[in-house]
């Protein structure tokens, strides 16, 4: 189990949050770099962090803010893993803008200004 799963379950319990008020921000290779999408629940698409979080929370109906990192030009698992776990190849200003966009989206969802 990765660290995400070990920390989110106890945090949810301590705060007594319903599952649909938990917001998880994660990378998504099936979304082009720079796009942000949000939703409640859905499939895990082989994402090990999401699998761990689902297991610890007891369900998958949490809010997901999916941050597009794009897919590499290969389906080789080592290349895909290196893409997801490695440094961004994009310009640092683009990465900064993506982080700001994701943070703004999370804030609007948490404040109830926007549905997931």
C-alpha positions in Angstrom: 0.0 0.0 0.0 1.3 3.5 -0.8 1.4 6.4 1.6 -1.7 8.0 0.2 -3.9 5.2 1.4 -2.4 5.2 4.8 -3.1 8.9 5.5 -6.4 9.6 3.9 -8.5 7.0 5.8 -7.5 8.3 9.3 -7.8 11.9 8.2 -11.3 11.3 7.0 -12.2 9.5 10.2 -10.8 12.2 12.4 -12.7 14.9 10.5 -15.9 12.8 10.3 -16.2 13.6 6.6 -18.7 11.8 4.4 -17.0 10.1 1.5 -18.3 12.5 -1.1 -16.6 15.4 0.8 -13.1 13.9 0.4 -11.2 15.5 -2.4 -8.3 13.6 -4.0 -6.0 15.4 -6.5 -4.1 13.1 -8.8 -2.2 12.8 -12.1 -4.1 11.5 -15.1 -2.2 10.2 -18.2 -5.4 9.9 -20.2 -6.0 13.6 -20.1 -3.7 16.0 -22.1 -1.2 18.0 -20.2 -2.8 21.2 -18.8 -6.4 20.0 -18.6 -8.2 19.6 -15.3 -11.3 17.5 -14.8 -13.3 16.8 -11.7 -15.9 14.1 -10.9 -17.2 11.9 -8.1 -16.4 8.3 -8.3 -15.6 6.3 -11.4 -13.2 3.6 -12.4 -9.6 3.4 -11.1 -8.0 2.8 -14.6 -5.1 0.9 -13.0 -4.1 4.0 -10.9 -2.3 2.4 -7.9 -2.7 5.5 -5.7 -6.5 5.5 -6.3 -6.7 1.8 -5.6 -5.0 2.3 -2.2 -7.2 5.3 -1.4 -10.4 3.4 -2.3 -9.3 0.5 -0.1 -8.7 2.8 2.9 -11.9 4.8 2.5 -14.0 1.8 1.9 -15.4 3.1 -1.4 -14.7 5.0 -4.6 -17.3 7.7 -4.3 -14.9 10.5 -3.4 -14.3 13.7 -5.4 -11.4 13.4 -7.9 -9.6 16.3 -9.4 -7.8 14.8 -12.3 -4.7 16.7 -13.4 -3.8 15.9 -17.0 -0.1 15.0 -17.5 -0.5 13.4 -20.9 0.4 10.0 -22.1 3.9 9.1 -23.4 4.3 7.8 -26.9 4.8 4.2 -25.6 2.7 1.6 -23.8 5.8 0.1 -22.3 5.1 0.0 -18.5 8.6 1.2 -17.6 8.3 4.2 -19.9 4.8 5.0 -18.7 6.0 4.7 -15.1 8.9 6.9 -15.8 6.6 9.5 -17.4 4.3 9.6 -14.4 6.9 9.5 -11.7 9.6 11.5 -13.4 10.1 15.3 -13.8 7.8 17.2 -16.1 9.3 17.9 -19.5 7.1 20.9 -20.0 8.3 24.5 -19.3 8.3 25.3 -15.6 5.9 28.2 -16.2 3.4 25.7 -17.8 3.8 23.4 -14.8 3.2 26.3 -12.4 0.1 27.3 -14.3 -1.2 23.8 -14.2 -0.7 23.7 -10.4 -2.5 27.0 -10.0 -5.4 25.8 -12.1 -5.8 22.6 -10.1 -5.6 24.5 -6.8 -8.3 27.0 -8.0 -10.5 24.1 -9.1 -10.1 22.4 -5.7 -10.9 25.6 -3.8 -14.1 26.1 -5.8 -15.2 22.5 -5.2 -14.5 22.7 -1.4 -16.3 26.1 -1.1 -19.3 24.6 -3.0 -19.0 27.1 -5.8 -18.6 24.4 -8.4 -19.8 20.7 -8.4 -17.2 18.0 -9.0 
